[in-house]
Amino acid sequence: MNVGLPRGVAWNGVTVHTGAWKDPVDGARMVRRLGVEGDGQGDTYGHGGPHRAVLVYQVESYEYWREQLRRDDLAPGTFAENLTVEGLSDDEVCIGDRYRIGEAEFEVSQPRVTCFRAGLRIGEPELAAKLVAHHRPGFYMRVISEGRVRPGDQIVRIALGPGRVSVAAVDALLYLPGRDLATLRRAVRIPALSPGWQTSLRQLLDDRPVGEPAWPGFRELRVTAVVRESPSVSSVHLAALDGTRLPAAGPGQYLAVRVPAAEPAPVRSYSLSSAPGADTYRISVKREPGGVVSGYLHQTLRPGALLQAAAPRGEFVLDDGAGPVVLVSAGIGVTPVLAMLHQLADHRSEREVWWLHAARRSGEQVFAAEARDLLAALPRARARVYYSRGTGRSGDPHMVAGRLSAPRIAELDLPPGATAYVCGPSGFIADVTEALRTAGLDGARIRSETFGTLAPITPGVVDPSRRAPHPPPGAPGGGPLVTFARSGVTAGFDTERASVLELAEACDVPTRWQCRSGVCRTCETPLLSGEVDYTPAPLDAPAPGSVLLCCARPRTALVLDV
C-alpha cells in the first residue's frame, strides 16, 4: 500500500501541485469512499473523487518497465498507485469487476488518466504515452464497502463486470487508432464505467467523421459587398475569384481570414452567418473600440478587395437528427446559430425549434427581421428575444423586457431531450449552460462556441500566468514563424524548444494540455496553414486540419487557431 499527500514540485520554471509522490506504508489503512487514509490528490479535476478513489498497478508491470526503461530504481509507489498488486493484469481485469481486499470491497471503474505527472517523478516525459502504447495503464477502483486494508491481504474477485471489456481494451478505445465499434458500443453500456469515460466514449460514437478542409492553407476570396447591419455590426460577403460556387460549410462553422490591417497581417475567426448551402460566404463583424482588424473591415474594406481565408472549420455544427433543438445567443453570438436556423428553414424541418436571443435593446439586435422570416418557415418554432435595457415592439409576445436569466429559462418548459447550441460572451455561455442543466437538459447535449481564447487547462500548475499574450522574451527564434491567431501573437520558433506548446507557453498564450506526449488529444488545435513534424509521434493522428501542440514542431510557417 502506498500513500502520499500533495506537494509542490518544481518543473519547467513553474510549480506543480501533485500527489504523485507515494511511498509504501506498513500496517493497515482505512479505505473510505474517497480514498486511502493519509493519501491525497493535487489535481482533483483529473484525479480522485468517488470514481477514482484507489489506483492499482501491477508488480508484473514494474518488472516490465524496469527492463524497457533500463531502470533499477522503480520501487512500489513510483507509478503513483495506491495498491501494488500481484496479478490483475490490465488485459484480464474488466470494467465492473468487483474485488474484496481485506475488509473493503472495490469495483473497477476506469483506466488510469493520461497525465504528464505519471513520468514526472522518474524523469520520463513520454511515460503517459508509453503506458497506453504498451497496454499497461493500470486502473482505478471505486470503494463499494469501506474497510481496513493491509499489505499482504488476499485479493478475491467476487463478481464479474457486465460486457467483459478489459481495462486495456477500454484504454485503447479512447486513445489508440483502429477502434472496434462493437467493443465501443459494449463499453458505453457498462454501468460501472466512470461518467467521464462514458461521456468521452459516447462522443466517439456520436462524432461524425471529420473530412479534410475544403482547401489547404489560405486562398484569396473577393469581397462582393460590405453591408451595415447595425451601428456596430457589418457583414462582409465573399466569393470565389472565378465566380464558381464556394464549398459548402457546416451550419455553425467559422471562417479564419487574414486581414491586411497591420504587418504581419493578423488572422481573425468569424462565424459564417449565411445559409450553409449558399454560393458565397457571409461573415458578420462587430466593431470593437480600438480594434485594428474590426476597424479595417468596417471603415477601409471595399467591394472588389481580396481577403485571404482558410477553409471553413469548427465542430460547433448543427446535428442532422430529428430531436428538439434550442438555439441560444447573445449579441453578435447570433451568427453561428443564425446559420443553423437557415439550415433548418431551408429544409423545412419538422423539428421543435426554440430560438432564444439576448440583446441590450431592439435597435442593437442584428438580423432580427431575417430571423423572424426564417422562424416563420418552421412549423414548430418558438421564439423569445430578451432586451436587458429596453423593450421590443408593443404587443409582441416574443419580446421580453429583462435579461435572459435562469428563472426565464426555467419558465419555458424546454424539452429535456433537446440539443442546445449556445454562443455569446464566456460569462453568458457559463450562465446559460448551467441554467439549461437546471432546466433538465442533458449536459452532454449542450454545446457552445466562443471566439476568445479558450480557458486554459494546465493540470496541477500553481498560479498559472494570466498575462496577456506577448512575443517570447529574448532574441527572436530563427525557425519558422508561428502565428497564434486568437491570441494575436506571431513569433519565430526557437529550435531549442521541444514543441509548439512550449513556444505558446513562453508567449503566455492560453494553452490546454494534459499528457504532453501525444496521447490524450487535449492540446488538439485547428491548423489553419503550414506543416509540422512530430516528436514523439502521436499514438493516434489528429483529425485532418488539426495539430497536437504538445509534440509538434513546425516544418514551415504555421497559423494556429489558438
N, C-alpha and C positions, 0 to 999 in steps of 0.2 A: 504494500500500500504506500502511496506517495501523496504528499500534500505540499502546498506552498501558498503563501499569501502574496498578493500583488506587490510589485516593486517597480521602481523606476530604473530603466536600463538605457544607457547612452547608445545611440545608434544614428549614424549619418548626420550628426550635428543637432539632433533633437533627442528628447527623452520619450521613451516608450513605456507606458504603464502596462505591465504584463504579469500574469500569474503562471507563465510557462515554466518558471524555475520550481520544480517539485523534487522532493527528496524522500527516500524511504523512511517510514516510521515503524517503531516496534509497538506491539500490543494492539489491543482492539480499539477501533474508532467507530463512533456512532455515524451512521449514514442516514441522512434525512432527505426530504423531498428535493432540496436544492443542492445537495452535495455532501461531501465528506467533512466531518468535523475538522476544523483547522485549515480547510482549503478555501481558495477564493479565485476569482477571475478578474483580470484587469480591464477587460472589454466585454461587457455583458451584451453588447449588440451582436457579437458573433459567437459568444461562448456562455456557458452557464444557463441557468433557468431550469424549469422542471423537465424539459425535453432533452437537456444536455447536462444532466446532473453529474454523471460519472463517465470519465473517459477510460477506455480499455485499450491496452496494447499488449502484443504477444512476445513472449520470450523468443520464439522462433523468428519473429521479425527483427528483434535485436541482433540475433546471430546473423541474419541475412545482411543487415546494414553494416555490421562490423566488417564483413567481407567486401561488400560493394563499395563502401566509403573508405576502406582500409583504415579503420579506426579501432583502437582498443580501449577507448575511454567512454564507451556508451553504457552507462550504468542505468538501472531501473529509475524511471522518472525523467530521464533525459528527453524523452519524446512527449513530456507534459501529461502523461497518463496518470490517472489515479490508481488503477489496478493493473499491475503487470502480471499476466496470466500465462500458464502453460496450455497450449491448445487454443481452441476458439478462433481458428483462422478466419480471415475476412471472406474467403471464398466458401466457407462452410456455414458460418453463422448467418442467419437470415433476419431481416427486419421483422419484429414482432415476436421473436423467440424470447422465452422467459427463463430466468435462472434464479436459483436460490443460492446465496453465498452467505454463510454464517446465519445470522438471524434475519437478514434482509432479502427482499425479492425484487428483481430487476426485469426490465423489458427493453430490448434493443430498439432504438428509435431512429438512428441515422448514422451515416459515416462521419468521420472527423471533418471539421471545417478546413478548407484550404486556406490557411493563414500564413503569412510570411514569418510569423513568430515561431512556427514549427521548427525552423532551422536557425533561429536567432541565437539560441543558447550554444549551439555547437559550430556556428560559423559556416553553415551550409545554406546559402541564399536560395538555392534551387530545390530545397528539400520538399516543399509543398507540392511541386510538380512531380517530383520523383515518387512520393508516396502514392500519387494517383497512377502514374505511368506503370509502376511496378505492382499495382493492385494490392497495396499494403497500407491502407489509410488508417486502420483502427476504427473504433466505433464508440458512439455514445449510448448510454442507457438511462432511462428514467427510473425512478425509485417507486415501485408499486407498494411495498411494505417497508417501513423504516426498521432499522435494527443495527446491531453491532456486527462489525466485520473485522477479522484479524488476518494477518499474513498466515498462509498455510491452510486456510479454510477450503474445504472441498467445494467445487462448483458443480451444481446439479441442474441440468436442464429439466424444467418442469412443464414446458408447453412449447409447441412448435408454432411459429408465426404463420398466418394465412398467406397464400400466394407463393411461398418459398422462393423469395428473391433475396439473394445473398447481399451482404454489405458491399462486397467488391463490385457486384453487378449494379447495384443502385448508384454507387460512386461513378462507375463508368457511364451510366445513362446520362448523368449531368455533365461530365467533364470530358468524355472521350468521343471521337467520331464513330460512325457506324452503329448508331443506336438501333436496337431492335424494338420496333413499335409494339409488338405483342408483350414483351417484357415491360416496356414503359407503361402500357395500359394496366398491366397486372400490378405494377408497383404503386400507382396512384390510388389503387383500391385498397391498399393495406392500411387499416385504421391506425396502426401503431407508428407509421411514418410521421415524423415531426411536421408541424404545419408549414415551416419554412421550406422544407424539401417537397412537401406536397405541392405548394404553390409553384416552385421552380419547375418541377416535372410537368405539372399541368400546363404551364406556359409553353413547354416544348411541344406538347400535343396541340395546343391552340394556335401556335405561331404558324403563319403562312410562310412558305419558302421565300427567302429574300433573293431577288434576282440581281444581276449586275446593274449598276446605274445605267441610265439610258445613254450616257456618253461619258468618256473618261475626262477627268480634269475639268477645265473651263472651256466654254465655247462662246463666241460672240453672238449676241441677240440684238435685234434692232428695237429701239423704243418707238412704238407707234402712237402712243398717246400718254399724256400726263394729266390726270383728272383730279380736280379738287373735290373731295368727298365731304369735307367739313373744314372748319377753320384750321384744324390741326392735323388732318389726315389727307394724303394724296395717294392716288393709285397710279402705278406705272404699268403700262401694257407692253408686253414684249412678244416679238415674233421672230421666226427663223429668217435669216438673211435672204434665203431663196424663196421665201413665201410658202414653203411646204408646211404641213401640219407638224406642230411640236409633239414629242412623245407624251402620251397621257401620264398624268400624275395621280397618285393615290389621293383620295379625298381626306385632306388634313396634312399633306406633306408640305415641305418648305423648300425655298429656293435660296441658295447662297450666291450672292452677287459680289463681284469685285468692283468697287466704286472709285473712280479716279478723282477723289476729293482731297487726297494728300499723297505723299510719297514716302514709303511704298503705299500703293493703293490698298485701303482697308477692305476687309471682307465682312459682310453682314448677312445674316439669315433672316428671311421674311417668309411668313406663311403665304401660300398661294390662296387667294381669295376667290378665284374664278372657278367655274364649273370644271370638274376633273376631265370631262371629255371635250373641252373647248380646243380650238385650233391654236390658240395663243395662250400666254400666261398673263396673270394679273397679280402683282404684289401690291399691298397697301401699307403705307409707311406713315407712322406718327412723327410729327416734327417734335424733336426733343430740344429744350432750351440749351443752347450752346453746342448742340450736336453737329459735328462737322459733316458726317455722312447724311443724316436726315436733312440738314440744311441744303446740301448739294442737290439731293433728289427733289426737294421742294422748290428751290429757287433757281438752280442752274440748269438742271437736266431739261432737254427739249426733245420733241419728236424728231426722229431721224438719227439721234445719237446711238452709239453702240455701248452695250454693257456686257461684260464677261460674266457668265453664270455657270455654276456647276449643275449637274442634273438634279432633278427633284429627289429629295431624301426624306427620311423620317418614318418612325414606327407609330406615330400618333395618327392612325388611319382608321376610318370607319369600317367596322366589320361588315361582312355581307350576310349576316344572319337575318332571322325573321323576328327576333325578340324586340321588346321596347327599347328605345334609345332616349337618353337625356343629354341635351347639348347645353352646356353652361359656359358663359363667357362674361368678361368684364372689359369694357373699353375696346382697345384695339385687339384684344384677345379674341374678338369675334371672328377674325379672318379664317382660321382653320375650320372652325365649326360651321361657318357660312359655306365653305366648300363642301362640307359633309351634307349640309341642307340642300345644296344644289344637287348632289348625287341622289339623295332621297327623292327630291321633287322630279328630277329628270326621269327616274324610273317609276314614278307614280307609286311609290312604296306604300304598302298596306300596314307598315309597322306603326305602332303607337310612338309618336314623337313628342317630346317635351322640349320647348325652346325657352331657356331662362337666360336673360341678359341683364347686366347691371351697367348703368351709366350715371353720370352726375346729373344731367338734365337732357331734355329732349333734343335741344339744339346741338348737343355733342354726340348724339347717338348716330354712329356711322352705319350705313346700309340698312336703315330702318325700313324704307319702302321696299327694297329688294328682298329683305327677309319676309315682310308681310306677304309679298306676291308668291314667294316660294312656299310659305306655310299654307297659303290658300289652296295650293295644288295638292296638299296632302290630306286625305280624308280623316286621319286620326291624329291630327296635330293639335297641340295645346301650347299656348304661349303666355309668358309673363315677362314684362320688362319693368325693372325696378330703378327708380330715379332717386338717388341719395340727396339731391339738392333741388328738387323741383317736381313738377307733375307733368303728366302727358296730356294727350288730347282729352278734353272734357267728355265724360261719359264712356270712355273706352275701358271696358273691364279688364283688358290685358295690361293696362298701365297701372303700376302700383307705386305710391309715394313711400319712400323709405329704402333702406339698404336691403340687399339680398342676404338675409341672415339665416341662422339655423332655425329659429322659430318659423320664418317664412317657408323654408324648405319643408319643415315638418308638417305644415298645414296643407301641403299639396297632395299628400297621399300618393306619392310616386310608386310605380310598380316595383316591388322588391327584386324582381328578376331582370331589371333593366341594366343595360350597359351605359355608363356615363362617360362623357368626354368633357373635360374642364380645361379652360385656357384663360389666363389672365395673370396679374401680378402674383408673386410667390405667396404672399400672405393670403390673398384671395383663394388661391388654389388650396392651401392648407386648411383654411376655414371651411370651404365648401366640401372638400373631401371628407372632413370629419363630420360635417352636417349630413352628408349623404349616407355615411355609415350609420349614423344615429337614426336616420330615417328608414333604415332597413336594407339598404343596398349592400351587396357583397363587395368588400374592399378590393377583391381581386378583379372586379369588373368596373372599377373606377380608374380611368386613365386621364393623364394630364400632360400638358405641354407648356414649357416655359422657354423663353429665348434669352434670358440672362444666363450667366454661368450657373451650372448645376451645383447644388450643395455638395461639398467635398465629402468623400469617405476616406478617412485616414485612420485605420483602426489602431487604437492604443496610443496615438501620438498626443503627448501632453501639450496643451496650449498651442495648437497649430496656428501658423501665421494667418492673420486676417488683413495683411497689407494688400493694397491694390496691385494688380499685376503690373510688372515692370520688366525692362530688359535685365538680364542676369548681371551680377556685379563682375568687375574685372574686364579684361580685354575681350573683344568680340570673338566668338568661336570661329574657326576657319573652315568649318564644314558647311554643308548645305543649309540654306535658310529654312527656318521652321516658323510658320505663322500659326499662332493660336487665335483663331478668328473671333470667337466670342469675347476673348479677353483683350483683344486689340494689341497684341504683342508679336513682334517679329524679331527673331534672334538667330545668329549663326550657331550651328551645332558644334559644341566642343567635343572633339573625338575622344577626349579623356573620359567623357561621361558614358555610363553603361547603357543608357536608354533615353528615349524622348521623354519618358516620365521624369527622369532626373533633371532634364532641362526645364520642364514645366515647373517642377518644384523650386528650382533656382530662380524662376521668374515669379514665384508666388501665384501661378495660375492654379485655381481650384482644381484639384485632381480627385479621382475616385479609383481606389485600388484596394486589394486585399492580399493576394498571394505574391505579387511581384515576380512571378516566374512563368507566366503564360498559361495558366490553367483555369482560373476562376472566371475570367472574362469581365470582371468588374470594371476594368480600365478600357473596355472596348469603346472606340470613339470613331465617328464618321471621318473618313479620309476624303477631303474634297479634291485634292490633287497631289501627285507625287508618288514615289515608290519607296518601300522600306525593305530592310533585311531584318531578320530576327535572330537574336542571341539571348537565351536559348530559343530553339524553335518551339512554338506553342504546341500543346498536345492536340488541339483541335483548331483548325484555321478559323479566323474570324469571318463574319459574313462579308460578302462582296462589298467593296466600298467602305470597309471599316479597317481599323488597325488596333492592335493591342499595344498600348503605350508602354507597358512595363518591360517589354522585351524587344521593342522596335528601335532600330537605328536608321536614320534617313539615308537612302541611296541617292535621292535627288531632293530638290526643294519640296517642302511639304506645306500644305494648308490643311489644318485640322479644325474641326468644328467643336472647339472647346475653349 
